Amino acid sequence: MTNESPAPRTVRALSYAEARVLLDAALEAATRIAVPASVAILDATREVVAFGRQDDAPLLTGEVATAKAYTAASLRQPSGALAEATSPAGPFAGLAHGSARGLITFAGGFPLVVGSDIVGAVGASGGSLEEDETIARAAVALFEEWNR
C-alpha cells in the first residue's frame, strides 16, 4: 500500500446552458405533438438543473417528470425498463417504495450517457407513455448528437 493519491477520475459535467437547450428541445417536441408537458433535466448527482412545465400541463406532471429522470439516472437505464419487474407480481414489486425520493418505473425517463458515465437524465410527463417517451427522446437525441 502506498500513500500516493490515485489518479482522479474525470467525468463530463452537464452545464446549465446545455440543460436549457435540452429542455427547450423536449418542450418543442411536446408542442409539436400537442401534449402540454413537464420536463426535468437532472445532472449526474440527480439534482434538477433545468425544469419546465408548459401551460395546461397538470401540476402532478412536474413531480412525475422529475421522478422519471431521477429513476433513469439512479438505475442507469430508461425509467420504463423495469416496468414489468416492478409490477405487483414482479420480483421487484416494492422497488418504487425503496427510495426516499421515489422511483417511477414507467416510460418517459432516460439517462444521458457519455461512454460509460451517466452525465444526467431527462424525464417527461404529460401525455401517454409513448408521448412522454417521444418528448424525452428529443432531448436524448440532441445530447447524443453533441457527444458523437
Backbone hydrogen bonds, N-H to C=O, Kabsch-Sander energy under -0.5 kcal/mol:
donor,donor_aa,acceptor,acceptor_aa,energy
10,T,8,P,-0.5
11,V,9,R,-0.5
14,L,119,V,-0.5
15,S,13,A,-0.6
19,A,15,S,-2.5
20,R,16,Y,-2.6
21,V,17,A,-1.7
22,L,18,E,-2.6
23,L,19,A,-2.7
24,D,20,R,-2.5
25,A,21,V,-2.1
26,A,22,L,-2.2
27,L,23,L,-2.7
28,E,24,D,-2.4
29,A,25,A,-1.7
30,A,26,A,-2.0
31,T,27,L,-2.2
32,R,28,E,-2.5
33,I,29,A,-1.9
34,A,31,T,-1.1
35,V,30,A,-2.7
38,S,125,S,-2.8
39,V,52,G,-2.6
40,A,123,G,-2.4
41,I,50,A,-3.0
42,L,40,A,-0.5
42,L,121,A,-2.8
43,D,47,E,-2.2
44,A,119,V,-0.9
46,R,43,D,-2.0
49,V,41,I,-3.2
50,A,41,I,-1.7
52,G,39,V,-2.2
54,Q,37,A,-2.7
57,A,54,Q,-2.0
61,T,58,P,-1.5
62,G,59,L,-1.4
63,E,59,L,-0.6
64,V,60,L,-2.2
65,A,61,T,-2.8
66,T,62,G,-2.0
67,A,63,E,-2.2
68,K,64,V,-2.4
69,A,65,A,-2.1
70,Y,66,T,-2.6
71,T,67,A,-2.5
72,A,68,K,-2.4
73,A,69,A,-2.5
74,S,70,Y,-2.5
75,L,71,T,-2.7
76,R,72,A,-0.9
77,Q,72,A,-1.1
79,S,109,G,-2.3
81,A,78,P,-1.9
82,L,79,S,-0.6
83,A,80,G,-1.7
86,T,82,L,-2.2
87,S,84,E,-1.1
90,G,87,S,-2.1
92,F,85,A,-2.7
93,A,90,G,-1.3
95,L,92,F,-2.1
97,H,94,G,-1.7
98,G,95,L,-2.2
103,L,96,A,-1.1
104,I,67,A,-0.6
110,F,122,V,-2.7
112,L,120,G,-3.1
113,V,111,P,-0.6
114,V,117,D,-2.5
117,D,114,V,-2.4
119,V,112,L,-3.3
119,V,117,D,-0.7
120,G,112,L,-1.3
121,A,42,L,-1.8
122,V,110,F,-2.6
123,G,40,A,-2.2
124,A,108,G,-2.1
125,S,38,S,-2.1
132,D,128,S,-2.8
133,E,129,L,-2.2
134,T,130,E,-2.2
135,I,131,E,-2.3
136,A,132,D,-2.5
137,R,133,E,-3.1
138,A,134,T,-1.0
138,A,135,I,-0.6
139,A,135,I,-0.8
139,A,136,A,-0.7
140,V,136,A,-1.9
141,A,137,R,-3.1
142,L,138,A,-1.6
143,F,139,A,-2.5
144,E,140,V,-2.9
145,E,141,A,-2.0
146,W,142,L,-2.1
147,N,143,F,-1.3
148,R,145,E,-1.1
